[in-house]
Amino acid sequence: MKCPFCKEDKDKVIDSRSSDAGRVIRRRRQCLVCKRRFTTYEKIGESFKLYVVKKDNSRVPYDRDKILAGLQKACYKREVPAERIQQIADKVEEDIFRKFDKEVPSTFIGESVMSHLRGADKVAYIRFASVYRDFKDADELIDEVSQVIAETEPIGQANLFDG
């Protein structure tokens, strides 16, 4: 492994951990030349591909970048650090690989993203849910927002949407 700082190919592994799903190995390394530390992530190779079954029953290869793109759009101009977005994508991926081997329904992915995003940022959650759930009118959006507000407001506080 080449050091990203000095480009030398001499390092030692200081720490190794696998993710919950066991599909990614995180290695903490130290360059033996410049003594700087860096982290690498290694994905275990698979002889098969995971496919996503979409709502129209078509199948497309699983692509983590699509999850990240959706999260980044939902979190645009929100105070959600890039590291947190990566963590959510990691958790979603772990959910997927824990339950599915060859095919995963797109609905499972969307619900998993929403469940993890809801705890990170409520506005980003509403943004993602509005696209994912394809609300037909403002009432459906207001219902979703009301549920999120009800979860976070102290007991006895007036609801924003009550007349």
C-alpha positions in Angstrom: 0.0 0.0 0.0 1.5 3.3 -1.0 1.6 6.1 1.5 -0.8 8.9 0.4 1.7 11.5 1.8 5.2 10.4 0.7 4.1 7.7 -1.9 6.5 5.1 -0.4 5.4 1.5 -0.4 6.6 0.7 3.1 3.9 0.6 5.9 2.7 -1.5 8.7 -0.8 -2.3 9.9 -1.5 -0.9 13.3 -5.2 -1.9 13.7 -7.7 -3.9 11.7 -11.5 -4.0 12.1 -14.3 -5.4 10.0 -17.7 -3.8 9.7 -20.8 -5.4 11.3 -21.7 -7.0 8.0 -18.1 -8.3 7.6 -17.8 -7.0 4.0 -15.4 -4.1 4.6 -12.1 -4.2 6.5 -10.8 -1.0 8.0 -7.1 -0.9 8.4 -5.1 1.8 10.3 -1.6 2.0 8.8 1.6 3.8 9.6 4.2 4.7 6.9 7.6 3.4 7.9 9.3 6.2 6.0 7.5 9.4 6.9 5.8 7.9 10.1 2.4 9.4 9.2 -0.8 7.4 9.7 -3.6 6.7 7.3 -6.7 4.5 7.0 -7.6 2.2 4.2 -10.9 0.4 3.6 -10.8 -2.9 1.8 -13.9 -4.5 0.3 -14.1 -8.3 0.2 -14.4 -9.4 -3.4 -17.6 -11.3 -4.4 -18.1 -13.8 -7.2 -21.7 -12.6 -7.6 -23.4 -9.2 -7.9 -26.1 -7.9 -5.8 -29.1 -6.5 -7.8 -31.7 -4.0 -6.8 -35.3 -4.9 -7.7 -37.0 -1.6 -8.6 -40.7 -0.8 -8.2 -41.3 -1.8 -11.9 -39.6 -5.2 -11.2 -36.6 -4.3 -13.3 -33.2 -5.2 -11.9 -30.1 -3.0 -11.8 -26.7 -3.7 -10.2 -26.4 -2.4 -6.7 -24.5 0.9 -6.6 -23.5 2.5 -3.2 -22.9 5.8 -5.0 -26.6 6.1 -5.7 -27.3 6.0 -1.9 -24.6 8.6 -1.3 -25.9 10.8 -4.1 -29.4 10.7 -2.5 -28.1 11.4 0.9 -26.0 14.3 -0.4 -29.0 15.9 -2.1 -31.1 15.5 1.0 -28.4 17.0 3.2 -27.6 19.9 0.8 -27.0 23.1 2.8 -27.7 21.3 6.1 -25.2 20.9 8.9 -24.6 17.2 8.3 -20.9 16.5 8.0 -19.7 14.4 5.1 -18.4 11.8 7.6 -21.9 11.4 9.0 -23.3 10.9 5.4 -20.7 8.1 4.9 -21.7 6.6 8.2 -25.4 6.5 7.2 -24.4 4.9 3.9 -22.3 2.3 5.8 -25.3 1.5 8.1 -27.6 1.2 5.1 -25.2 -1.1 3.4 -24.8 -3.2 6.5 -28.6 -3.5 6.7 -28.7 -4.7 3.1 -25.9 -7.3 3.3 -27.2 -8.6 6.6 -30.6 -9.5 5.0 -30.0 -10.0 1.3 -27.6 -12.0 -0.8 -28.5 -11.7 -4.5 -31.4 -9.2 -4.8 -32.7 -6.4 -2.6 -35.9 -4.5 -3.1 -35.4 -0.8 -3.7 -38.1 -0.2 -1.1 -35.9 -1.8 1.5 -33.0 0.5 0.6 -35.3 3.6 0.7 -36.8 2.7 4.1 -33.4 2.0 5.5 -32.0 5.3 4.3 -35.0 7.1 5.8 -34.7 5.4 9.2 -31.0 6.3 9.5 -31.4 9.8 8.1 -34.4 10.6 10.4 -32.0 10.4 13.4 -29.3 12.6 11.8 -31.3 15.6 10.5 -35.1 16.0 10.4 -35.1 18.4 7.4 -32.9 16.2 5.3 -35.2 13.3 6.3 -38.3 15.3 5.0 -36.4 16.1 1.8 -35.5 12.5 1.2 -39.0 11.2 2.1 -40.7 13.7 -0.2 -38.8 12.4 -3.2 -38.8 8.7 -2.1 -42.5 8.5 -1.1 -43.5 10.8 -4.0 -46.2 12.7 -2.1 -49.2 13.4 -4.2 -50.2 16.6 -2.5 -49.3 19.1 0.2 -51.5 17.2 2.8 -49.3 14.1 2.6 -46.2 16.3 3.1 -47.8 18.1 6.0 -48.8 14.8 7.6 -45.2 13.6 7.4 -43.8 16.8 8.8 -46.4 16.7 11.6 -45.2 13.2 12.6 -41.6 14.4 12.7 -42.5 17.4 14.8 -44.6 15.3 17.2 -41.5 13.1 17.8 -39.3 16.0 18.8 -41.6 18.5 20.5 -42.0 18.4 24.3 -45.4 17.1 25.6 -48.0 19.9 25.8 -46.4 22.2 23.2 -48.8 23.3 20.4 -48.5 21.7 17.0 -47.3 24.0 14.2 -50.1 22.8 11.9 -53.0 22.9 14.4 -55.5 25.7 13.4 
